[in-house]
Amino acid sequence: MSAALVRPRDHRMIAGVCAGLARRFGTSRTTMRVIFLVSCLLPGPQFLLYLALWLLLPSEGGRRPAESW
């Protein structure tokens, strides 16, 4: 059984998106962060995708940021 796709509370640098993706796909957090940074050099909506995941992925053990208002 694979891990759920959530933003973990520990090991966050900004929002925990890369840490959550790394946990879900079984890779290291550093590898996922490097992949994201390198992908930002390519044309495309990578930054917008990161922002969307930040808003849409639930935080581990808590509510989503939009629900806390």
C-alpha positions in Angstrom: 0.0 0.0 0.0 1.4 3.4 -0.9 1.5 6.5 1.2 -1.2 9.1 0.8 -0.4 12.3 -1.1 -0.4 14.9 1.7 2.0 17.7 2.6 3.9 16.4 5.7 4.3 18.6 8.8 8.0 17.7 9.1 10.8 18.3 6.6 9.1 21.2 4.9 11.2 23.9 3.2 8.3 26.1 1.8 5.0 24.3 1.8 5.9 20.6 1.9 4.8 19.9 -1.7 8.1 18.3 -2.7 8.4 16.4 0.6 4.9 15.0 0.1 5.6 14.0 -3.5 8.9 12.4 -2.5 7.2 10.4 0.3 4.4 9.3 -2.1 6.8 8.2 -4.9 9.4 6.7 -2.6 12.3 9.0 -3.4 14.4 11.4 -1.3 13.2 14.9 -0.5 16.4 16.3 -1.9 16.0 14.5 -5.2 12.5 15.7 -5.6 13.5 19.3 -4.8 16.4 19.1 -7.4 14.0 17.7 -10.0 11.6 20.6 -9.4 14.3 23.3 -9.5 15.8 21.8 -12.8 12.3 21.6 -14.3 11.8 25.3 -13.6 14.6 26.0 -16.2 12.3 24.4 -18.8 9.4 26.3 -20.3 6.1 25.4 -18.7 3.8 26.0 -15.8 5.8 24.3 -13.1 5.6 27.1 -10.6 1.8 27.4 -11.1 1.5 23.6 -10.6 3.5 24.0 -7.3 1.1 26.7 -6.2 -1.9 24.6 -7.1 -0.6 21.6 -5.2 0.1 23.8 -2.2 -3.5 24.9 -2.2 -5.1 21.5 -3.1 -3.1 19.0 -1.1 -4.2 18.5 2.5 -1.7 19.1 5.2 -0.8 15.9 7.1 -3.0 15.6 10.2 -4.7 18.9 9.6 -7.1 20.9 7.5 -6.3 22.5 4.2 -5.1 26.2 4.4 -8.2 27.5 2.7 -10.4 25.8 5.4 -8.6 27.5 8.3 -10.0 31.0 7.6 
